[in-house]
Amino acid sequence: MIATRAAAWTGAAALATASLAGCSWRLETPEPTWPSPDAVTLTRDAAAEREQSVIDALASPDGTASDEVLVAYEGAAAPERLDALGGVYVAYPDATPSASPSPAAVPAPADAVVAARDGAIADAMETTDEDLALLLASTALSHDLMGWYAGWAEKAFTDPETPVVVERMFSSATTNTVAPVPDATSLDAEAIATLVEEHDRARYLYEVLAAKAADEEREQWLARRDLQAARADALAALPGVEDRRAAVYVVDNAGLEDSAGRIAAAQAAETTLGDRYAAMLGEAEQVEWPWILSAAFDAYAQAAAYADPSTHDAVIPALPGITADEG
């Protein structure tokens, strides 16, 4: 029996050898090269997965006031960003799902937003694709604003003494916090001169608002006036910038006689500044982005801080500075 098995094995081996000898070209064929995603595609995929993580986290808020704010704002914005990114990539969408390990724990909404912000800005500064970089920088700015506002609104609602007017800057775990005015810039002097004028126009608006208000409200407008004046001063001091500041500007006084109208006017002015800075992300080199992000953050955040923290009336764009089809 043993001899028979040995003979059979020898015959099979010989047949296999003969077969291989007759088809030796197979051994020389290189391993097939399967298509693989490039670095830009991987970056896009990672960004989409972060937005999906935010959406998943929002499904399980912890009931705090800050989480309610995140659900209200990120709940609308994250799907918009995910759509701009093209959705989460699924390799085999028609495949029958198989058993998988237990899913990872879903992060808290605030943690998911922070992770999405940090990942977006880190990838924005690294990717070679200009359109994707802009989309990610805009995404990071929006996440940072919404994360900040969730915490601020909760605090302001419980503590009426929380300051409304404060200079606020973009921040993340992967980038340094940079002041909203650069020491030097390669941006066109004409663009900076326009910013000087816009900040000075806002400065004048706040003077008008202060003249129509009293007590704490008046002090609030004067505080922001001083910040706008300082911003105009600093930008006008940059080399080669034309100083276009004027003593007075035309202000539409309609509706400014009551507090609600004055708040609306201030919000509109700050949002206009935020939009202008956010749009500059598409005009500037990436090295300029940190200060531009801080300037945009400060304007958008101030507009949001004027809103009633007990409502969801603040306006924070999902993709500041761009529209979805530009991504």
C-alpha positions in Angstrom: 0.0 0.0 0.0 2.8 2.4 0.8 4.6 1.6 -2.5 1.4 2.2 -4.4 0.9 5.7 -2.7 4.6 6.5 -3.5 4.2 5.6 -7.1 1.1 7.6 -7.4 2.8 10.7 -5.8 5.8 10.2 -8.2 3.5 10.0 -11.2 1.6 13.1 -10.1 4.8 15.0 -9.6 6.1 14.0 -12.9 2.9 15.0 -14.6 2.9 18.4 -12.8 6.6 18.9 -13.9 5.7 18.1 -17.4 2.8 20.4 -17.4 4.8 23.3 -16.0 7.6 22.6 -18.5 5.1 22.8 -21.3 3.6 26.1 -20.0 6.8 27.8 -18.7 5.6 31.2 -19.9 3.1 31.3 -17.0 6.0 31.4 -14.5 7.5 34.4 -16.2 4.3 36.4 -16.3 4.6 39.3 -13.7 2.1 39.7 -11.0 -0.9 41.7 -12.1 -1.0 45.4 -11.1 -4.4 46.2 -9.6 -5.6 49.8 -9.8 -5.0 51.7 -6.6 -6.2 55.1 -5.5 -3.8 58.0 -5.6 -3.0 60.3 -2.7 -5.6 62.9 -3.6 -8.3 60.2 -3.7 -7.3 58.8 -0.4 -7.4 62.3 1.1 -10.9 62.9 -0.3 -12.0 59.5 1.1 -10.6 60.3 4.5 -12.4 63.6 4.5 -15.7 62.0 3.6 -15.3 59.4 6.3 -14.8 62.2 8.9 -18.0 63.9 7.8 -19.8 60.6 8.1 -18.4 60.2 11.5 -19.8 63.6 12.5 -23.2 62.5 11.1 -23.1 59.3 13.0 -22.1 61.0 16.3 -25.0 63.5 16.0 -27.4 60.6 16.2 -26.4 60.0 19.8 -26.2 63.4 21.5 -25.7 63.5 25.3 -28.6 65.9 25.9 -26.5 68.9 26.8 -27.2 72.3 25.4 -24.0 72.3 23.5 -24.9 69.0 21.8 -28.3 70.4 20.9 -26.5 73.3 19.1 -24.2 70.9 17.3 -27.1 68.8 16.1 -28.8 72.0 14.8 -25.8 73.2 12.9 -23.7 70.2 12.0 -26.8 68.2 11.4 -27.5 70.4 8.3 -23.9 71.2 7.4 -22.1 67.8 7.6 -24.4 66.2 4.9 -23.8 69.2 2.7 -20.0 68.8 3.0 -20.2 65.1 2.5 -22.2 65.6 -0.7 -19.5 68.1 -1.9 -16.9 65.4 -1.3 -18.8 62.9 -3.3 -20.0 60.7 -0.5 -18.3 57.9 1.3 -16.5 55.5 -1.0 -17.9 51.9 -1.0 -15.7 49.4 -2.9 -18.4 46.9 -3.7 -21.8 48.6 -3.2 -23.7 45.5 -4.5 -21.9 42.9 -2.5 -23.7 40.9 0.1 -22.6 42.2 3.5 -20.6 39.7 5.6 -20.2 39.4 9.3 -17.8 42.0 10.6 -16.2 42.7 13.9 -18.0 44.8 16.5 -18.1 48.4 15.2 -15.9 51.0 16.9 -17.5 53.2 19.5 -19.2 56.2 18.1 -17.4 59.4 19.4 -19.3 62.2 21.2 -20.5 64.9 18.8 -18.0 67.5 20.1 -15.1 65.0 19.7 -16.2 64.1 16.2 -16.3 67.7 15.2 -12.9 68.4 16.6 -11.4 65.4 14.8 -13.0 66.5 11.5 -11.7 70.0 11.9 -8.1 68.8 12.7 -8.1 66.3 9.9 -9.5 68.7 7.4 -7.0 71.5 8.0 -4.0 69.1 8.2 -4.9 67.6 4.9 -5.7 71.0 3.4 -2.1 72.1 4.0 -0.7 68.9 2.6 -2.7 67.9 -0.5 -1.5 68.9 -3.9 -5.0 69.3 -5.3 -5.9 73.0 -5.1 -9.6 72.5 -5.3 -9.6 69.8 -2.6 -7.3 71.9 -0.4 -9.8 74.8 -0.6 -12.7 72.6 0.2 -10.9 71.1 3.2 -9.8 74.5 4.5 -13.4 75.8 4.3 -14.6 72.6 6.0 -12.1 73.1 8.9 -13.2 76.7 9.3 -16.9 75.7 9.5 -16.2 72.9 12.0 -14.2 75.2 14.2 -16.9 77.8 14.2 -19.7 75.3 15.0 -17.6 73.7 17.7 -16.8 77.1 19.3 -20.4 78.3 19.0 -21.8 75.2 20.7 -19.7 75.8 23.7 -20.2 79.6 23.7 -23.9 79.4 23.3 -24.2 77.0 26.2 -22.1 79.3 28.4 -23.8 82.5 27.3 -27.3 81.0 28.0 -26.4 80.1 31.6 -24.2 83.1 32.3 -25.6 86.5 31.0 -22.2 88.1 31.9 -20.4 86.1 29.2 -18.6 88.7 27.0 -20.2 89.1 23.5 -17.5 91.2 21.9 -14.1 89.4 22.0 -11.5 88.9 19.3 -11.6 85.2 18.4 -9.2 83.2 16.2 -9.2 80.0 14.3 -7.5 77.1 16.1 -6.8 73.5 15.7 -4.5 70.8 17.1 -2.5 70.6 13.9 -1.9 74.3 13.2 -0.7 77.2 15.3 -3.1 79.9 16.3 -2.3 83.0 14.1 -3.3 86.6 14.6 -5.9 87.9 12.0 -3.4 90.4 10.5 0.0 89.2 9.0 3.3 90.8 9.6 3.8 90.7 5.9 1.8 89.3 2.9 2.3 88.4 -0.7 -1.3 89.2 -1.5 -2.0 92.0 -3.9 -1.9 95.4 -2.1 -5.2 96.3 -3.8 -6.9 93.4 -2.0 -5.5 94.5 1.4 -6.5 98.2 0.7 -10.0 97.0 0.2 -9.9 95.2 3.5 -8.7 98.4 5.2 -11.7 100.2 3.8 -14.2 97.5 4.8 -12.9 97.3 8.4 -13.0 101.1 8.6 -16.6 101.1 7.2 -17.5 98.6 9.9 -15.8 100.9 12.5 -18.0 103.7 11.4 -21.2 101.6 11.5 -20.4 100.7 15.1 -20.1 104.3 16.0 -23.5 105.0 14.6 -25.0 102.0 16.5 -23.4 103.2 19.7 -24.9 106.7 19.2 -28.3 105.1 19.0 -27.9 102.8 22.0 -27.4 103.1 25.7 -25.8 101.4 28.7 -24.4 97.9 28.1 -25.5 97.8 24.5 -23.7 101.0 23.7 -20.5 99.7 25.4 -20.7 96.6 23.3 -20.8 98.5 20.0 -17.9 100.8 21.1 -15.8 97.7 22.0 -16.3 96.2 18.6 -15.7 99.6 17.0 -12.3 99.7 18.7 -11.4 96.2 17.4 -12.4 97.2 13.8 -10.4 100.4 14.0 -7.3 98.5 15.2 -7.7 95.9 12.4 -7.9 98.7 9.8 -4.8 100.4 11.4 -2.8 97.2 11.3 -3.7 96.3 7.7 -3.0 99.9 6.5 0.5 99.7 8.0 1.5 96.8 5.7 4.0 97.9 3.0 2.6 99.3 -0.2 -1.0 99.4 1.0 -3.1 102.5 0.1 -5.0 104.0 3.1 -8.5 104.5 1.9 -10.1 105.3 5.3 -12.6 108.1 5.4 -14.0 110.2 8.2 -17.6 109.2 7.4 -19.5 106.6 5.4 -23.1 106.3 4.2 -25.2 104.2 6.6 -28.8 103.3 6.1 -30.5 104.3 9.3 -33.7 102.4 8.5 -34.4 100.0 11.3 -31.6 101.1 13.6 -33.8 102.7 16.2 -34.4 99.5 18.0 -32.0 96.9 19.4 -33.1 94.1 17.1 -32.4 96.3 14.0 -29.0 97.3 15.3 -28.0 93.7 16.0 -29.2 92.7 12.5 -27.0 95.5 11.0 -24.0 94.4 13.0 -24.5 90.8 12.0 -24.7 91.7 8.3 -21.5 93.8 8.5 -19.6 91.0 10.3 -20.9 88.3 7.9 -19.8 90.4 4.9 -16.3 90.6 6.3 -16.3 86.8 7.1 -17.4 86.1 3.5 -14.7 88.3 2.1 -12.0 86.7 4.1 -13.3 83.2 3.3 -13.3 84.0 -0.4 -9.7 85.0 -0.1 -8.7 81.4 0.7 -9.2 80.7 -3.0 -7.0 83.7 -4.0 -4.1 83.2 -1.6 -1.2 80.8 -1.3 -1.6 78.2 1.4 1.1 79.9 3.4 -1.3 82.9 3.8 -4.2 80.7 5.0 -3.6 80.8 8.8 -4.1 84.5 9.2 -7.0 84.6 6.7 -8.7 81.7 8.6 -8.4 83.7 11.8 -9.8 86.9 10.3 -12.7 85.0 8.8 -13.3 83.1 12.1 -13.4 86.3 14.1 -15.9 88.0 11.8 -18.2 84.9 11.5 -18.0 84.2 15.3 -18.8 87.8 16.2 -21.9 87.7 14.0 -22.9 84.5 15.6 -22.3 85.8 19.1 -24.8 88.6 18.5 -27.6 86.0 18.1 -29.8 84.9 20.9 -28.0 81.9 22.4 -31.4 80.3 23.4 -32.3 80.0 19.7 -30.6 78.6 16.6 -30.7 81.9 14.7 -26.9 82.4 14.2 -25.7 81.9 10.7 -22.6 79.7 10.2 -22.0 78.5 6.6 -21.2 74.8 5.9 -18.6 75.8 3.3 -17.6 79.4 3.9 -16.0 81.0 0.9 -17.1 78.4 -1.7 -20.1 76.6 -3.0 -20.5 72.9 -3.2 -19.9 72.6 -6.9 -16.5 74.3 -6.5 -15.2 71.4 -4.5 
